[in-house]
Amino acid sequence: MRLVTVEFLEDSGFKVVETSNAADAINVLTTDGPIDVVFSDVQMPGEMDGLGLARWISREKPEVKVLLTSGKVPDQPGQPVVAKPYDMEAVARRLKAMVQH
């Protein structure tokens, strides 16, 4: 699903940097150019899940918006979660809206 989502978001005009876990995402967030928004699954391999990554971003990179997805976790207080399976066009619209605000 990740590969299909990456391709769709790129086709929708996003510049996508793909990572496979929170540690890699944090590395990108601290070493690459500006990142506007992170779209991440709640469940991912490694020591930190998507909720932990969202908390890290909130503390360390508060200017970066976060949208999570999960098949099991409802919206968290202050943290939107898109239920799986999700409509990719709706996700792209939501990400674009987040970047514009």
Phi and psi in radians as a Rosetta constraint file:
Dihedral C 1 N 2 CA 2 C 2 CIRCULARHARMONIC -1.034 0.35
Dihedral N 2 CA 2 C 2 N 3 CIRCULARHARMONIC -0.783 0.35
Dihedral C 2 N 3 CA 3 C 3 CIRCULARHARMONIC -1.107 0.35
Dihedral N 3 CA 3 C 3 N 4 CIRCULARHARMONIC -0.708 0.35
Dihedral C 3 N 4 CA 4 C 4 CIRCULARHARMONIC -1.156 0.35
Dihedral N 4 CA 4 C 4 N 5 CIRCULARHARMONIC -0.730 0.35
Dihedral C 4 N 5 CA 5 C 5 CIRCULARHARMONIC -1.136 0.35
Dihedral N 5 CA 5 C 5 N 6 CIRCULARHARMONIC -0.766 0.35
Dihedral C 5 N 6 CA 6 C 6 CIRCULARHARMONIC -1.007 0.35
Dihedral N 6 CA 6 C 6 N 7 CIRCULARHARMONIC -0.846 0.35
Dihedral C 6 N 7 CA 7 C 7 CIRCULARHARMONIC -1.072 0.35
Dihedral N 7 CA 7 C 7 N 8 CIRCULARHARMONIC -0.755 0.35
Dihedral C 7 N 8 CA 8 C 8 CIRCULARHARMONIC -1.108 0.35
Dihedral N 8 CA 8 C 8 N 9 CIRCULARHARMONIC -0.783 0.35
Dihedral C 8 N 9 CA 9 C 9 CIRCULARHARMONIC -1.131 0.35
Dihedral N 9 CA 9 C 9 N 10 CIRCULARHARMONIC -0.662 0.35
Dihedral C 9 N 10 CA 10 C 10 CIRCULARHARMONIC -1.100 0.35
Dihedral N 10 CA 10 C 10 N 11 CIRCULARHARMONIC -0.767 0.35
Dihedral C 10 N 11 CA 11 C 11 CIRCULARHARMONIC -1.123 0.35
Dihedral N 11 CA 11 C 11 N 12 CIRCULARHARMONIC -0.401 0.35
Dihedral C 11 N 12 CA 12 C 12 CIRCULARHARMONIC -1.522 0.35
Dihedral N 12 CA 12 C 12 N 13 CIRCULARHARMONIC 0.043 0.35
Dihedral C 12 N 13 CA 13 C 13 CIRCULARHARMONIC 1.779 0.35
Dihedral N 13 CA 13 C 13 N 14 CIRCULARHARMONIC 0.038 0.35
Dihedral C 13 N 14 CA 14 C 14 CIRCULARHARMONIC -1.479 0.35
Dihedral N 14 CA 14 C 14 N 15 CIRCULARHARMONIC 2.526 0.35
Dihedral C 14 N 15 CA 15 C 15 CIRCULARHARMONIC -1.569 0.35
Dihedral N 15 CA 15 C 15 N 16 CIRCULARHARMONIC 2.035 0.35
Dihedral C 15 N 16 CA 16 C 16 CIRCULARHARMONIC -1.873 0.35
Dihedral N 16 CA 16 C 16 N 17 CIRCULARHARMONIC 2.306 0.35
Dihedral C 16 N 17 CA 17 C 17 CIRCULARHARMONIC -1.989 0.35
Dihedral N 17 CA 17 C 17 N 18 CIRCULARHARMONIC 1.998 0.35
Dihedral C 17 N 18 CA 18 C 18 CIRCULARHARMONIC -1.654 0.35
Dihedral N 18 CA 18 C 18 N 19 CIRCULARHARMONIC 2.341 0.35
Dihedral C 18 N 19 CA 19 C 19 CIRCULARHARMONIC -2.301 0.35
Dihedral N 19 CA 19 C 19 N 20 CIRCULARHARMONIC 2.831 0.35
Dihedral C 19 N 20 CA 20 C 20 CIRCULARHARMONIC -1.856 0.35
Dihedral N 20 CA 20 C 20 N 21 CIRCULARHARMONIC -0.154 0.35
Dihedral C 20 N 21 CA 21 C 21 CIRCULARHARMONIC -2.727 0.35
Dihedral N 21 CA 21 C 21 N 22 CIRCULARHARMONIC 2.984 0.35
Dihedral C 21 N 22 CA 22 C 22 CIRCULARHARMONIC -1.128 0.35
Dihedral N 22 CA 22 C 22 N 23 CIRCULARHARMONIC -0.665 0.35
Dihedral C 22 N 23 CA 23 C 23 CIRCULARHARMONIC -1.060 0.35
Dihedral N 23 CA 23 C 23 N 24 CIRCULARHARMONIC -0.751 0.35
Dihedral C 23 N 24 CA 24 C 24 CIRCULARHARMONIC -1.154 0.35
Dihedral N 24 CA 24 C 24 N 25 CIRCULARHARMONIC -0.686 0.35
Dihedral C 24 N 25 CA 25 C 25 CIRCULARHARMONIC -1.100 0.35
Dihedral N 25 CA 25 C 25 N 26 CIRCULARHARMONIC -0.754 0.35
Dihedral C 25 N 26 CA 26 C 26 CIRCULARHARMONIC -1.100 0.35
Dihedral N 26 CA 26 C 26 N 27 CIRCULARHARMONIC -0.697 0.35
Dihedral C 26 N 27 CA 27 C 27 CIRCULARHARMONIC -1.036 0.35
Dihedral N 27 CA 27 C 27 N 28 CIRCULARHARMONIC -0.793 0.35
Dihedral C 27 N 28 CA 28 C 28 CIRCULARHARMONIC -1.108 0.35
Dihedral N 28 CA 28 C 28 N 29 CIRCULARHARMONIC -0.757 0.35
Dihedral C 28 N 29 CA 29 C 29 CIRCULARHARMONIC -1.133 0.35
Dihedral N 29 CA 29 C 29 N 30 CIRCULARHARMONIC -0.467 0.35
Dihedral C 29 N 30 CA 30 C 30 CIRCULARHARMONIC -1.721 0.35
Dihedral N 30 CA 30 C 30 N 31 CIRCULARHARMONIC -0.235 0.35
Dihedral C 30 N 31 CA 31 C 31 CIRCULARHARMONIC -2.096 0.35
Dihedral N 31 CA 31 C 31 N 32 CIRCULARHARMONIC -0.468 0.35
Dihedral C 31 N 32 CA 32 C 32 CIRCULARHARMONIC -1.493 0.35
Dihedral N 32 CA 32 C 32 N 33 CIRCULARHARMONIC 3.093 0.35
Dihedral C 32 N 33 CA 33 C 33 CIRCULARHARMONIC -1.081 0.35
Dihedral N 33 CA 33 C 33 N 34 CIRCULARHARMONIC -3.010 0.35
Dihedral C 33 N 34 CA 34 C 34 CIRCULARHARMONIC -1.107 0.35
Dihedral N 34 CA 34 C 34 N 35 CIRCULARHARMONIC 2.402 0.35
Dihedral C 34 N 35 CA 35 C 35 CIRCULARHARMONIC -2.003 0.35
Dihedral N 35 CA 35 C 35 N 36 CIRCULARHARMONIC 2.239 0.35
Dihedral C 35 N 36 CA 36 C 36 CIRCULARHARMONIC -1.543 0.35
Dihedral N 36 CA 36 C 36 N 37 CIRCULARHARMONIC -0.687 0.35
Dihedral C 36 N 37 CA 37 C 37 CIRCULARHARMONIC -2.598 0.35
Dihedral N 37 CA 37 C 37 N 38 CIRCULARHARMONIC 2.547 0.35
Dihedral C 37 N 38 CA 38 C 38 CIRCULARHARMONIC -2.058 0.35
Dihedral N 38 CA 38 C 38 N 39 CIRCULARHARMONIC 2.258 0.35
Dihedral C 38 N 39 CA 39 C 39 CIRCULARHARMONIC -1.997 0.35
Dihedral N 39 CA 39 C 39 N 40 CIRCULARHARMONIC 2.034 0.35
Dihedral C 39 N 40 CA 40 C 40 CIRCULARHARMONIC -2.440 0.35
Dihedral N 40 CA 40 C 40 N 41 CIRCULARHARMONIC 2.607 0.35
Dihedral C 40 N 41 CA 41 C 41 CIRCULARHARMONIC -1.329 0.35
Dihedral N 41 CA 41 C 41 N 42 CIRCULARHARMONIC 2.567 0.35
Dihedral C 41 N 42 CA 42 C 42 CIRCULARHARMONIC -1.156 0.35
Dihedral N 42 CA 42 C 42 N 43 CIRCULARHARMONIC -0.763 0.35
Dihedral C 42 N 43 CA 43 C 43 CIRCULARHARMONIC -1.678 0.35
Dihedral N 43 CA 43 C 43 N 44 CIRCULARHARMONIC 2.114 0.35
Dihedral C 43 N 44 CA 44 C 44 CIRCULARHARMONIC -2.630 0.35
Dihedral N 44 CA 44 C 44 N 45 CIRCULARHARMONIC 2.802 0.35
Dihedral C 44 N 45 CA 45 C 45 CIRCULARHARMONIC -1.179 0.35
Dihedral N 45 CA 45 C 45 N 46 CIRCULARHARMONIC 2.765 0.35
Dihedral C 45 N 46 CA 46 C 46 CIRCULARHARMONIC 1.876 0.35
Dihedral N 46 CA 46 C 46 N 47 CIRCULARHARMONIC -3.093 0.35
Dihedral C 46 N 47 CA 47 C 47 CIRCULARHARMONIC -1.373 0.35
Dihedral N 47 CA 47 C 47 N 48 CIRCULARHARMONIC -0.397 0.35
Dihedral C 47 N 48 CA 48 C 48 CIRCULARHARMONIC -2.036 0.35
Dihedral N 48 CA 48 C 48 N 49 CIRCULARHARMONIC 2.318 0.35
Dihedral C 48 N 49 CA 49 C 49 CIRCULARHARMONIC -1.576 0.35
Dihedral N 49 CA 49 C 49 N 50 CIRCULARHARMONIC -3.085 0.35
Dihedral C 49 N 50 CA 50 C 50 CIRCULARHARMONIC -1.123 0.35
Dihedral N 50 CA 50 C 50 N 51 CIRCULARHARMONIC -0.601 0.35
Dihedral C 50 N 51 CA 51 C 51 CIRCULARHARMONIC -1.138 0.35
Dihedral N 51 CA 51 C 51 N 52 CIRCULARHARMONIC -0.712 0.35
Dihedral C 51 N 52 CA 52 C 52 CIRCULARHARMONIC -1.114 0.35
Dihedral N 52 CA 52 C 52 N 53 CIRCULARHARMONIC -0.717 0.35
Dihedral C 52 N 53 CA 53 C 53 CIRCULARHARMONIC -1.083 0.35
Dihedral N 53 CA 53 C 53 N 54 CIRCULARHARMONIC -0.765 0.35
Dihedral C 53 N 54 CA 54 C 54 CIRCULARHARMONIC -1.067 0.35
Dihedral N 54 CA 54 C 54 N 55 CIRCULARHARMONIC -0.703 0.35
Dihedral C 54 N 55 CA 55 C 55 CIRCULARHARMONIC -1.133 0.35
Dihedral N 55 CA 55 C 55 N 56 CIRCULARHARMONIC -0.733 0.35
Dihedral C 55 N 56 CA 56 C 56 CIRCULARHARMONIC -1.056 0.35
Dihedral N 56 CA 56 C 56 N 57 CIRCULARHARMONIC -0.814 0.35
Dihedral C 56 N 57 CA 57 C 57 CIRCULARHARMONIC -1.072 0.35
Dihedral N 57 CA 57 C 57 N 58 CIRCULARHARMONIC -0.748 0.35
Dihedral C 57 N 58 CA 58 C 58 CIRCULARHARMONIC -1.027 0.35
Dihedral N 58 CA 58 C 58 N 59 CIRCULARHARMONIC -0.686 0.35
Dihedral C 58 N 59 CA 59 C 59 CIRCULARHARMONIC -1.344 0.35
Dihedral N 59 CA 59 C 59 N 60 CIRCULARHARMONIC -0.831 0.35
Dihedral C 59 N 60 CA 60 C 60 CIRCULARHARMONIC -1.674 0.35
Dihedral N 60 CA 60 C 60 N 61 CIRCULARHARMONIC -0.496 0.35
Dihedral C 60 N 61 CA 61 C 61 CIRCULARHARMONIC -2.404 0.35
Dihedral N 61 CA 61 C 61 N 62 CIRCULARHARMONIC 1.075 0.35
Dihedral C 61 N 62 CA 62 C 62 CIRCULARHARMONIC -1.085 0.35
Dihedral N 62 CA 62 C 62 N 63 CIRCULARHARMONIC -0.293 0.35
Dihedral C 62 N 63 CA 63 C 63 CIRCULARHARMONIC -1.327 0.35
Dihedral N 63 CA 63 C 63 N 64 CIRCULARHARMONIC -0.259 0.35
Dihedral C 63 N 64 CA 64 C 64 CIRCULARHARMONIC -1.519 0.35
Dihedral N 64 CA 64 C 64 N 65 CIRCULARHARMONIC 2.208 0.35
Dihedral C 64 N 65 CA 65 C 65 CIRCULARHARMONIC -1.452 0.35
Dihedral N 65 CA 65 C 65 N 66 CIRCULARHARMONIC 2.638 0.35
Dihedral C 65 N 66 CA 66 C 66 CIRCULARHARMONIC -2.289 0.35
Dihedral N 66 CA 66 C 66 N 67 CIRCULARHARMONIC 2.308 0.35
Dihedral C 66 N 67 CA 67 C 67 CIRCULARHARMONIC -2.193 0.35
Dihedral N 67 CA 67 C 67 N 68 CIRCULARHARMONIC 2.161 0.35
Dihedral C 67 N 68 CA 68 C 68 CIRCULARHARMONIC -1.828 0.35
Dihedral N 68 CA 68 C 68 N 69 CIRCULARHARMONIC 2.780 0.35
Dihedral C 68 N 69 CA 69 C 69 CIRCULARHARMONIC -2.316 0.35
Dihedral N 69 CA 69 C 69 N 70 CIRCULARHARMONIC 2.595 0.35
Dihedral C 69 N 70 CA 70 C 70 CIRCULARHARMONIC -2.868 0.35
Dihedral N 70 CA 70 C 70 N 71 CIRCULARHARMONIC 2.636 0.35
Dihedral C 70 N 71 CA 71 C 71 CIRCULARHARMONIC -1.577 0.35
Dihedral N 71 CA 71 C 71 N 72 CIRCULARHARMONIC -0.111 0.35
Dihedral C 71 N 72 CA 72 C 72 CIRCULARHARMONIC -2.237 0.35
Dihedral N 72 CA 72 C 72 N 73 CIRCULARHARMONIC -0.445 0.35
Dihedral C 72 N 73 CA 73 C 73 CIRCULARHARMONIC -1.762 0.35
Dihedral N 73 CA 73 C 73 N 74 CIRCULARHARMONIC 2.183 0.35
Dihedral C 73 N 74 CA 74 C 74 CIRCULARHARMONIC -1.292 0.35
Dihedral N 74 CA 74 C 74 N 75 CIRCULARHARMONIC 3.006 0.35
Dihedral C 74 N 75 CA 75 C 75 CIRCULARHARMONIC -0.853 0.35
Dihedral N 75 CA 75 C 75 N 76 CIRCULARHARMONIC 2.420 0.35
Dihedral C 75 N 76 CA 76 C 76 CIRCULARHARMONIC -1.700 0.35
Dihedral N 76 CA 76 C 76 N 77 CIRCULARHARMONIC 2.660 0.35
Dihedral C 76 N 77 CA 77 C 77 CIRCULARHARMONIC -0.969 0.35
Dihedral N 77 CA 77 C 77 N 78 CIRCULARHARMONIC 2.117 0.35
Dihedral C 77 N 78 CA 78 C 78 CIRCULARHARMONIC 1.321 0.35
Dihedral N 78 CA 78 C 78 N 79 CIRCULARHARMONIC 0.037 0.35
Dihedral C 78 N 79 CA 79 C 79 CIRCULARHARMONIC -2.366 0.35
Dihedral N 79 CA 79 C 79 N 80 CIRCULARHARMONIC 1.852 0.35
Dihedral C 79 N 80 CA 80 C 80 CIRCULARHARMONIC -1.200 0.35
Dihedral N 80 CA 80 C 80 N 81 CIRCULARHARMONIC 2.480 0.35
Dihedral C 80 N 81 CA 81 C 81 CIRCULARHARMONIC -2.261 0.35
Dihedral N 81 CA 81 C 81 N 82 CIRCULARHARMONIC 2.177 0.35
Dihedral C 81 N 82 CA 82 C 82 CIRCULARHARMONIC -1.539 0.35
Dihedral N 82 CA 82 C 82 N 83 CIRCULARHARMONIC 2.202 0.35
Dihedral C 82 N 83 CA 83 C 83 CIRCULARHARMONIC -1.269 0.35
Dihedral N 83 CA 83 C 83 N 84 CIRCULARHARMONIC 2.478 0.35
Dihedral C 83 N 84 CA 84 C 84 CIRCULARHARMONIC -1.574 0.35
Dihedral N 84 CA 84 C 84 N 85 CIRCULARHARMONIC 2.583 0.35
Dihedral C 84 N 85 CA 85 C 85 CIRCULARHARMONIC -1.265 0.35
Dihedral N 85 CA 85 C 85 N 86 CIRCULARHARMONIC 2.510 0.35
Dihedral C 85 N 86 CA 86 C 86 CIRCULARHARMONIC -1.950 0.35
Dihedral N 86 CA 86 C 86 N 87 CIRCULARHARMONIC 2.737 0.35
Dihedral C 86 N 87 CA 87 C 87 CIRCULARHARMONIC -1.481 0.35
Dihedral N 87 CA 87 C 87 N 88 CIRCULARHARMONIC 2.047 0.35
Dihedral C 87 N 88 CA 88 C 88 CIRCULARHARMONIC -1.096 0.35
Dihedral N 88 CA 88 C 88 N 89 CIRCULARHARMONIC -0.621 0.35
Dihedral C 88 N 89 CA 89 C 89 CIRCULARHARMONIC -1.140 0.35
Dihedral N 89 CA 89 C 89 N 90 CIRCULARHARMONIC -0.671 0.35
Dihedral C 89 N 90 CA 90 C 90 CIRCULARHARMONIC -1.151 0.35
Dihedral N 90 CA 90 C 90 N 91 CIRCULARHARMONIC -0.695 0.35
Dihedral C 90 N 91 CA 91 C 91 CIRCULARHARMONIC -1.101 0.35
Dihedral N 91 CA 91 C 91 N 92 CIRCULARHARMONIC -0.788 0.35
Dihedral C 91 N 92 CA 92 C 92 CIRCULARHARMONIC -1.058 0.35
Dihedral N 92 CA 92 C 92 N 93 CIRCULARHARMONIC -0.747 0.35
Dihedral C 92 N 93 CA 93 C 93 CIRCULARHARMONIC -1.097 0.35
Dihedral N 93 CA 93 C 93 N 94 CIRCULARHARMONIC -0.732 0.35
Dihedral C 93 N 94 CA 94 C 94 CIRCULARHARMONIC -1.160 0.35
Dihedral N 94 CA 94 C 94 N 95 CIRCULARHARMONIC -0.730 0.35
Dihedral C 94 N 95 CA 95 C 95 CIRCULARHARMONIC -1.097 0.35
Dihedral N 95 CA 95 C 95 N 96 CIRCULARHARMONIC -0.751 0.35
Dihedral C 95 N 96 CA 96 C 96 CIRCULARHARMONIC -1.075 0.35
Dihedral N 96 CA 96 C 96 N 97 CIRCULARHARMONIC -0.732 0.35
Dihedral C 96 N 97 CA 97 C 97 CIRCULARHARMONIC -1.115 0.35
Dihedral N 97 CA 97 C 97 N 98 CIRCULARHARMONIC -0.682 0.35
Dihedral C 97 N 98 CA 98 C 98 CIRCULARHARMONIC -1.129 0.35
Dihedral N 98 CA 98 C 98 N 99 CIRCULARHARMONIC -0.690 0.35
Dihedral C 98 N 99 CA 99 C 99 CIRCULARHARMONIC -1.189 0.35
Dihedral N 99 CA 99 C 99 N 100 CIRCULARHARMONIC -0.600 0.35
Dihedral C 99 N 100 CA 100 C 100 CIRCULARHARMONIC -1.299 0.35
Dihedral N 100 CA 100 C 100 N 101 CIRCULARHARMONIC -0.308 0.35
